[in-house]
Amino acid sequence: MHRFFVLTGLLVVLFCSFAQARTLSVSGKVVSAGDGVANIIVTAWPLSTVGFSGTPPFQSSPSDKGGLFEMQVPAGEYYFLAQNDQYFGFYGRNPVNVGGKGVDDLRIALPLRQPVKAALLPDVMPGVIIKTTTAGQAVSGVTLMVYPDLNNQLKGMGYGLSQPSDAAGVTELQLGEGSYYIVARKRQSGSMMGPLQAGDFFGYYAGNPLSLKNGEVLTIGIDLVEVPQKVKTQADHMFGHTSISGKVQNTVGAPVAGVRVLLYPDATMLNRPLYVSQPSDSNGDYVLSFPKGGTYFVAARNKLGGAPAPGELYGRYTGSPDSSIRIRSGQDLIKINMLVEEMW
């Protein structure tokens, strides 16, 4: 009998060790100007990462001549980076949830690691002067956002932001001594908030985190990548294998396009949402995916940032008294329909 219990315990330990060691496949393509790039290493950093330095926890073999790569990671959320001596790509939809059967369509665009730097301007305050380009051409209207660390996953308004870049692609950030992450975004809609759409631009400074000394002025360049058309289909599942879906409608039951559905951690729904869907389509349909189950509070609006304002379309989920849903990890809740009306 004693031997039976010992053997059983050993089998349990071995099974748990196997479950913990089980890995999932992550594959995709690294591209520059639409073409696959060979000899790129893709690395994966867990969501708990405080900085992308040192030996990567997980990495792929060099991409093949078509830019294809594959790697194995345990289930979880990760930042994905891709690089060699010429390119440095930060996947624009980081962090990515890896669960279920893994991820097979990660497409990472490769900006230049060392693009053209901005020229030093006279009479500037201490900080950073940035030139934003893509394919060697200046990009105007780009806003630079500054984050002190990775705690907010490089999303939201951050610690500070610049004026839009000028016709030469140049803008500046007035910063004091410290260490910063700098991210560039240009939304064609002119909005400052929300997930990027196809045709928008994104850039991550390859030298992040940037360190500034007291009174110092640095000049840097950031090469931008354009968000591809495929972003809509990727976004429907890239943030996890738990999801809600349904229709956005007005008070007479007609579908409403261009409205995002948002999940919040509490019933006040005043702080930054945890997860945001792509805009509803012409049929009012939306899908919102996220990593894990729990209790969430659901709202919908056609503009992001600040409290809902007069003229904005807004609504809370009416399927429960407090606008909450409860969902299990891996579950897909359908017919979570949202009613929106114009705020007065």
N, C-alpha and C positions, 0 to 999 in steps of 0.2 A: 504493500500500500504506500509506504514511504517513497519508494522508487517511482511509483506512478505519479505522485504529486510533484516530485522533482522534475520528472520528464515533462509533465504538463506545463509546469512553470517555465521550463526552458523553451518549450514550443511557443508559449505566449510571448516571451521576450524576443525570440527570433522573429515572430510575426510582426510585433510592434516595430522592431528595427527595420524590417523589410518595408513596412508601410511608410515609416519616416523617410527611408532612403529612396522611395519610388519617385521617379522623375518624369517630367512631361516634355514633349518635344515643342520647341519654338523654331519656326522656320520662316523664311521670307526672302526678300531681295534688297540689296543695297544699290542705289542708283544715283547717277549724276547726269543731269540733262536728259533724263528718261532712259538712259542706257545703263545696263548692269556694269558694276565695277568689280574687278578681281582683286584678291589679296587684301580684303578688308576684314578686320577682326571686329566682331560684334560682342559686346560685353553686357552682362545683366547685373544690376545692383539692387538688392532688396529695398523695399520702401523705407526701412529703418535706417538706410544709409545716411550719414551726415556729410559726406563729401566723396567725390569721385577721384580718389587718389589711392596710390598703393596698388597692390595686386588685386585684380577684379575677382569677385567671388565665383563668377561663372563666365565662360567665354567660348566662342565658336572657333572652329578651324577657319583658316582664311577662306573668304568667299571664292567661288569658282569663277571661270571666265565669263559666265552669264550674270554674275553678281549674287548667285544663290548661296544661302548659308543655312546652317541648322545647328542647334545646340540643345542641351538638356538642362532643365532646372526643376527644382521641387515646386509644387503648387504654391502660389503666393502672388504678391504684387511687386513689380520690378520697374526700374528705369532701364531703358535700353540705349546704349551708345554704340556708334560704329566709327572706326577710325583707322587711318594709316598715316604716313608722313605727310600726305597731301590733303587729306580730307578729315573732317571731324563732324559727325552727325549725331545730334541729340533727337531721338524720336519725338516728334511734335505732339503726340498724344500720350506721353508719359504721365503717370505710371500706368502700366498695363497689367491687368489681372490675368494670370495664367492658371487656368483650372480646367475642369472637364477633360477633354481630350487634347488640351494644349492649344497652341496658336500656330496657324499655318500660313498667314497672309500678312506678316509684318513687312511693310515696305518703308525702308528708311532712306530718305533723301540725304545726299552728302554735300553740304556746303564746303567751301575751301577752308582749310585750317588757318591760313594766313592771307586774308584778303587785303585789299588796299587800305592803308590806314588814313585816318583823317589828318589834315595838316594842323599844326599848332596855330591857334588863333590868338591875336593880341588881346590883352586886357580881359582875360577870362578868369572866372573864379576857380578856386581849387576843385578838382573833380576830373571828369572824363569827357573827352571830345570824341564822338563816334561817327564813323562814316558807314552808311548802310548801302550795300550793293547786292545785285544778283546777276550772275553771268557777266560780271565786270561792269555793269551799268548801275549808275546811282539810282536809288529808290527814294522818292520823297514820301512824306506823310507817314513815316514809320515812328512809332512811339516806343521808347525804351523804358522798361520797368525794372526796378531794382529790388532784390530780395536779400535779406541778411543771412538766410540759410535755406535749407530745403524743407522746413517744417510745413509750409503751405503748398508744397509740391510745385513751386514756381507758378502759381495761379493767383488770380485776383489782382488787386491794385498794387500789392506789395508795399515796400518801404517808401518808394518815391517813383516818380515818372518824369520823363522829359517832355519838352515841346515836340511836335512832329518834325521829322527831318525836313530840311529845305530841298530846293531843286537839285542841289549838289549831293543830296543824301546825308547831310551833316546836321547833327544836333549835339547838345551837351547836357551833362548831368552834373549838378553842383553837389559834391559829396565831401564829407570830412574823412578823417583817418578811419580805416576799417577794412573789412573784408566783405565783398559783395558778389552776388550772382546777377548778371545782366542778361535780360531776355528782350528780344525785339519782336514787335507784332504790328502788322498793318491789316486792319479790317476794311474791306472795300465798302462796307455799310457805313463806316464812320463811327460805329459804336466802340466804346472802350471796354465792354464786358462781353462775356459769353464765349462758348467754344468757337474756334476758328472754322470758317466755311471754305468751300472750294473757291480758289482764286485769291484768298487772303495770303499774306506772307508771314513767315515765322523765322526767327533767328536766335541762336544760342551762342553766346561768346565762348569760343573754344578755350580761352584762358581762364574761365571761371574756376574757382572764385577769384575775382580780381582784388588785389591788395593795394590800398592807397596809404601813403604816409601823410602826415599833417602838412597841409599847404601844397601838396603835389598836384600836378596836372599831367594826365596820361592821354595819349592819342591811340585809339584802337580802331579796328575795322570789324564789321560783322557781315558775313555773307548770308543772304536770306534764301529760303526755299519757298516755293509756291505750294500751297495746300492743294493736293490733287482732287479730281472729281470723285475718286473712290472713297473719300473720307466719310461720306454719308453711310455707305454700307458697312464700313469698318466700325463706325461709331455705334452702330446698333448692337454690337456684341463685344467690343474691345475692352469695355470696362468691367466685364464680369459675366458670369453665367447665371445670374439672378436678374430678372427683368419684370417690368410692368409695361403694358401696352394698352392702347385704346384709341378713342377719338376725342378731339377737341371740338366742341360745338358752341354755338351761341344760344340765346334764350329761346329761339324758335326752332332749334334742332338742326340748323344748317352747319356744315363743317366749316372750321376756321383754320386757315393756313398761317404759318409763320409764328406759331405760339410754342414756347418751350415749356416742358413739364419739369418741375423741380422737386427734389426730395430734401427735407429738412430733418434735423435730429430732435426738434422740439416743436410744440404746438404754436409758439409765438411766430415762427417763420420770419424772424426779423434779421437773423444773421446770414452769413454767406451759406448758400445751399451746399449740401454734401455732393449732390450729383445733378447734372442738368442734361436734358435731352437735346437732340437736334430739333430744329423747328418742325412743327407738324406740316405734313404735305398738303396738296390741294384737296385731298379727301378728308383732311383733318386727322389723319392717322399719325401716331407717334410711337416710338419704342425707346425705353430708357433702361439701360443695363447698368449693373453695379456689382461689386464683389461678393457681398454676403447679405444674408437675411437679417431681419430684425423688425422693429417698429419704426416707421417713418411717417412724416407728415407731408402731404402732397399739395402743391399749388401749381398754377399755370399762369404765365404772363408773356406778353410779346416784347417786353423790354426788360433788360437786366440792370441791376445797380440801384441802390437806394430804395425807398419805400414806393409802392405803387402810386402813380401820379394821375391827376385828371387827364382823361383822354386815352389812358392806357387800358389794354384788355387784361383783365385779371379775374382769377377765380380760384376757389379752394375745392378740394375733393369733397363731394357731398354724399359719398357712400358710407360714411361713418359720422357720428356726432362731432368728433373733434378733427375731422379731415385726416385721420390716420389710416394706415394700412399695416397689416402684419404679414410678413412673407418669410418663407424658409429659404435657406441658402440653396441655390440651384433651381428654385421654383420660378415659373413664368406665370405671372398673374395677368389675365386678359380682361378686356372690357372695363379697365379702370378709366372710365370716361370723365372728361373734364368740361365743366360749363364755365365759359368766360363771358364777361360783359364789360362795357366801357365804364371806367371809373369817373365819378363826378366830383 
